[in-house]
Amino acid sequence: MEAFIVSLQAVWSDSGFAGFTSGNAIMIAVGIVLLYLAFAKGFEPLLLAPIAFGCILANFPKTGFEEDPGLMQVIHWGIKNEVFPPLIFMGVGAMTDFGPLIANPSMLMLGAAAQIGVFVSLSGAMLLGFNIQEAASIGIIGGADGPTAIYLAIKLAPHLLGAIAVAAYSYMSLVPLIQPPIMKLLTTQKEREIVMDQLRPVSKFEKLAFPVITTIVISLLLPPIASLMGMLMLGNLFRESGVTDRLSDTAQNALINIVTIFLATGTGLTMKAENFLTYQTLMIIVLGLVAFAGGTAGGVLFGKIMNWCTGGKINPLIGSAGVSAVPMAARVSQIVGQKANPGNFLLMHAMGPNVAGVIGTAVAAGTMLAMLK
């Protein structure tokens, strides 16, 4: 009997229950809530579901995920060594039509204007006591670009990766809820009703030249983001070349899905109770909302300026798409515009600043890396 009791005690001491804390319980509950939002409410389920389950896995004591060789170590390695974000960018490039931006290059200014939220949040983070590297990593949440946020956090503030990634992807999933009130507050009914002229046709040569020239210019100007920009534009070349359909299909389907599972699960694995349940995490979530709202407002306000400069030809609503979140932010511009005027079709116009926002967020991240690393 005594030997049996000793055996039971040994089993208990080796089990996760022996090291289970209230913090672990809270984080597992957080993971379950995130799963509910992903599955029941449809909040960015392809990203939020693996993040949530990774969070649950991270809070089981004594798993040895960080020490023992295996799948979890491979996932950690892929995140730590910046493998996954560039591969995600390749898939995004393969899925994205750069035609609207090429047809109307002035949309680059809306993508740039929407980055104001990044720098507003960066300033706020510094005022709240974060150092400059941490503040830059928090500010980039305003770009609503998860892979770029993860890429910058890994470089500058890896200890904040979990909170930054969750904030970035949460706000991306909440684009349809957060953006419309800001858009309506900053525009008049008359502005929302503006119907924009049809975009000019874009030649195949332009669609092939754009990714090559963009890669060369930005990579020479900001070498730290050459991998992000290069993979984004390579994916787009696969899409537009007309002779690499198999590569394009792989990049925008199988490859991006596989990498998303690893990247999102690995992000969730960083959400350990001791790292996540801190006052800093709450501040990051609040600052991320400020950054995202500020970026939306900055894009819309600059859209109003462009509307005035062009004599009323630009619908300011498309400026909100400059925060990236491709293509969801562009769809929100379309929905809000069509509610104001059922004959309004802003989607393709909004894709211009939307694509510009992806490039703008990467450029903002590269600028920060060049100055701070």
N, C-alpha and C positions, 0 to 999 in steps of 0.2 A: 504494500500500500504506500509506504513511504517513497519507494522508487517511482511509483506511478505519479505521486504528487510532484516529485522533483522533475519528472519528465514534463508534466503539465506546466510547471514554472519555467522550464527551459523553452518550451514552445511559446509561452506567453512573452517571455523576455526577448525572443527573437522575432516576434510578430510586430507588425506596424502599430497594433493597438497600444503597445507599451510606450511608444514615443509619440502617440497621437495627442495633439494639443487643441485647445479651443480655436487657435488661429487656423489650424488645418481644417477644422470643421467649418469655420466661416468661409474659407476660400473654396472648399468643396461646394458649399451652398451658393457661392458666387458663380461657380462653374455651372451649376444646375440652372440658375436663373438665366445665364447667358445661353444655355442650350434651349431653354424655353423661348427666349427672344428670337433665337435663330429658327427654330422649328415651328413654333406656334404663331409668331408675329412676322416671320419672314425677313428679319433684320440681317441682311448680308449673310445668309446661312452658309454659303460656301467658305467664308472666312471665319465667322463667329463660332460655328459648330466645332471645328478642330481646335480653335483657341480655347474654347470652353472645356473641351475634353482634356486638352493638354494641361489646363489649370487643375482639373480634378486629379490627373495622374501625378502632377508635381507635388501634391500635398498628401501623398501616401508616404509615411516615414520608412526609412531603411530599404528603399528600392534599389539604391546604388546606381541610379541613372547617370550620375555625374562621374562615377568612378569606374564602373565596369564597362568593358568594351561591348558594343552592341548597337542596335538601331538608334537608341536614344543618344548615344555618343555621336553617331554619324549625323543625326539631325542637329545637335548642338554645334558640331564642327561646321556644317553647312551654313548655319547662321553666323557663327563667330567669324568665319573666314569669307563672308560676303559672297557666298555662292548663289543663294536663293534669290535675293532681290534682283540682280541683273537678269536671271532666267525668267522671272515674272515679267520684267520689262520687255523681254523678247516676245512673250505671248501677247502683251498689251499692244506692242507695235504691230504684230501680225493681225490683230483684231480691229485696228483703228484706221480709219480713212483720213489722211491728212489733207485731202482735197479742199475742204472748206477753208482751212487755214492758208493754203497756197493761193486759193482764189481771192482771198481777202486778207493780205498780210497785216493789215492794221489791227486785226484781232490779237496779234501778239501783245499789243499794249494793254488789252483787257486781261490777258493772262498775267502780265507783269503787275497790273494794278491790284489784282486779287491776292498778290503775295504780301500786301500790307499787313494782313492779319498775322503773318509769320513774325514780322518785326515788332508789331504791337505786343504780341504775347511774349516775345523774347525780352522786351524791356520790362514787362510786368513780372516775368520770372526772376529777373535780376533784382528788382525791387523787393521781391519776397525772399531773397536770400540765396537763390541758386547761383552757382558760379556760371561763367560765360558759356562753357561747354555744355552744361546741363540746360541752360536757358535756350541755347540754339537748338538743342535736340527737342525741347518742348515746343518751341515756336514753330518748328516745321510741321507740326500737327495741322496747322492752319492751311497747309497745302492740300489736305484731304487726299494724300497719296501714301498709302500704307507702306509699300516697299521702300520708298525714299525715306520715310520716317524711321523705319527699322534700320536702313543703311546708315543714316546719320547717327542714330543712337548707338549702334555698334561701334562706330568710330570714336564718338565723343563722350558718351555716357552709358556704357553697357549696363551699369547697375540699375538704370531706369527703363530698360528695354520693355519689360512687361507692361508697366503702366502706360508708357508712350504708345506702344502697339495697340493696346486695348482701347485707349482714348481715340487714336487715329481711325481704327476700323469701326469703332462704335459710331463716331460722328459721320463716317462715310455711309454707314447703313441708315443713319437718321437724316440724311440729306433731304428727303421729301417732307420731313417734319420741321426741320430747323430753317431751311432757306425761304419757303414761301412767305412767312410773316415779315421777314426782313425785306424781301423784295417788294412786297406790297406797301410796307411802311415808307420806303424810300422812292417810290414811283407814283405818278398820278394815273388815274384811269386812262386818260388820253395817251400817255406814254406807253402803257401796257398794250394798248390797242394797235400800236404802230405795226404795219405790215412792211417787211423789208423786201427789197428787190431780189429777184432770183440771182443766185451766184453764177458767175461765168463758168463755162466748161474748163476743166483742167486737163492738159495733155498728158500722155503717158511719160513723155520725157521729163516734164516738170515733177511728176510723182516719183520718178526714179532719181532725179537730180537732188531733190529736196533732202532726203535722208542722208545722202552722201555728203553734201555740202554742210548740212547741220552738224553731222558727226565731226567733220574736220575742224570746223570753226570752234565749236564748243569744247571739243577734246583738247585742242591747242590752248584755248583760253583758260579752261578749268580741268586740268588733267585728273584731279581726284574723282571726277564723275564720268571719266571716259568709258568705264565698263557699263554703267547705267545707260548713258546716252547711246553708246555703241550697240548694245543689245536691243534697245528700243527701235533704233533705226534699221538694224539688221532684220528684225522681225517684220518691219514695214516693207523692206525690200523683198522679202519672201512673198509678201502679199501682192505687191504691185508688179513684180517682174513678169508674171505670166508664164514662167517656165519652172517655177519651184513650188507648185501647188502642194506637193506632198510635204515639203518642209513647212510651208505656211500652215497646212492643216495640223501637223504635229505640234507646231509652236502654239497655235491658238486653241488647241483642244487637249490632247494627251499630255504634252509636256507641262503646260501651265497648270493643268489639274493636279498632276503629280507633285509639282513643286509647291503649289498652294497648300496641299495637305501637309507637306513637311515643314514649310515655313510657318504656317499658322499653328500647327501642333507644337513646334519648337518654341514659338512665342509663348504659347500657353504654359509650356514647361518652365518658363522663367518666373511664373506667377506664384512663387512660394510665399507662404504666409509671412515669413520674416522679412521678405523683400517688399511685399505688396501692401501689407496692412500698416501703413505709415501715414503720417500727416502729409508727407511729400506727395503721395499718390493722389490724395484728395485735391491738393493744389494743382497737380498736373492735369487732372480731369477738368477742373474749372478753367485753367489756363488754355487747355485745348479747345474748350467751347468758345472762349473769348477769341482765340486765334481763328477758328472756323467762321464765327459770326463776323469778325472783322474782315476776313478775306472776302466773304460774300458781299458785305457792305461796300468794301473798296472797289470790287468789280462793278457793282451796280452804279455807284456814284461816278466812276470813270465812264461808264456807259452813258450816263446822262450828259457828261461833258462832250463825249463823241457825238451824241445826238444833237447837241446844240451846235457843234462845229460843222456838222454835215447838213444842217438845215432840216433836221427831223427825220433823217433816213435810218438812224440806228435805234433799235428798240433796246432801252437800257437793261431789260430783263436778261439779255444774253450775257451781260457782264458777270452774273452770278456763277456762270459755268466756268469761269476762270480759275476756280478753286481746284480744278482737276476732277477727281472722282468720276472718271470716264466710264460709261457715258451717262451715268445717272444724273449728274448735275445738268447736262444738256437736256435731258428729258424733263427735268423740273422746270427749266426755262420754257420749254414747249407747253407743258401743262398749264402753267400760270398764264402764259400769253394767250392760250386758246380759251381759257375761261373768260378772259377779258374780251376776246374777239374770236368767235368760233371759226372765222376764216383765216386765222393767223397760224402760220406754220414756221416755227422758229428753230426746229430741231437742227437742221443742217447749218444754219447760221450760228447756233450755239456751240456746235461741234468745233468751230474755229477757236474761240477762247478756251474751250474745254481741252483741246490738244495743246494749245499754248500754255495752259495751266500745268500740264504734265511737264513740259519743257521748262517752264518758269520755276516750278518747285525744285526740279533737279538742279537748275542753275543756282537757285538760292542756297541749296544744300552744298553745292560745289564751292560757292563763294565762302560759306561758313567754314568748310573744311580747309580751304586755302588760307584763311585768316587765323584759324584757331588751332589746327592740329599741330 
